Amino acid sequence: MVLTETLQRLADERGGVIGVEPGLVIEPDETWTPVGELVREPYTLLAELVDETAARWNAPRHVGAALFWKTYGYWHTLPMALGWALDGRVPLMRLAETYFKVSGAGVTIAATRVSWGDGAGAIAGALQESQLPLIRAVNALAKVGERTLWGSTAEAIAHPLTSIVPGDYLRLLRDIGPPVDGLIEPAGEGYFRRTCCLWITLPGVEPCGSCCVLRPPTRPARPSA
């Protein structure tokens, strides 16, 4: 399958450090945890992961939450974006069938079963079914704005289509629609985010190449004569 071959190539290039199983499907052992546990109130497991991320970067909890989501959201979104660009077939990991484990990539995810959809509509449905509950849980736990979190999902669509498999990410974002449309703007061969992942708030770090703080200022329109 073209997508799994692409994911395996990516894993090989990264020395095996990848946040999604290249084959997508697993038979989980004790090292895997159902993602559904992350959205179970009072969010005990999610809080542990967020706090571990915050401690790693000496960051406040809300920044740790945003960075945790940036990692999870990227690896959950990447196979869908690549599938769309490769042949239009989109792998769908339902929340109830998705598992994760802590890894060198931050987290690695896979599912006990993957179904396949077509086009942007399938991705839009997957974001609502599989990402919205987690985004709401992160927001409830750490008070990070949902638009900020969706911005990381939007970038997880743009990044692989500008660095792994070429694809018209703006068209895909537009076709998916809210809540990701309009959160990325093109800039030459790259792009800028319109929301901040909060990495830049850490002491002594350089901004991401797509950081909203690097966006050139918008010039006001010239007054008509």
Secondary structure, DSSP 8 states (H G I E B T S, - for coil): -HHHHHHHHHHHHTTT--SEEEEEE----TT-EEGGGGGSTT-HHHHHHHHHHHHHTT--HHHHHHHHHHHHHHHHHHHHHHHHHHTSEEEE--GGGEEEEEETTEEEEEES--EEEEHHHHHHHHIIIIIHHHHHHHHHHH---HHHHHHHHHHHHHHHHHHTS---HHHHHHHH-TTTTTSEEEETTEEEESS--SGGGSTT----TT-GGGS----------
